[in-house]
């Protein structure tokens, strides 16, 4: 999975890109519209996620 630092370099080189914050997360914008942002880690433990998906048979 890409980190925000992996994304920052190529995204910052695009024309008219600005960096800001939305909902407390780093966000990249063009013309005031967000097109990429940091997503915080889930507060749910991986075991809980596995439990939730196991309860949904036939679904990925």
BELWO-V863934 format. One record per residue. BURIAL is b if it has 9 or more other ideal C-beta (glycine too) atoms within 8 Angstrom, else e. Layout:
BEGIN
BURIAL  BURIAL
END
This chain:
BEGIN
e  e  e  e  e  e  b  b  e  e  b  b  e  e  e  e  b  e  b  e  e  e  e  e  b  b  b  b  b  b  e  e  e  e  e  e  b  e  e  e  e  e  e  e  e  e  e  e  b  e  e  e  b  e  e  e  e  e  e  e
END
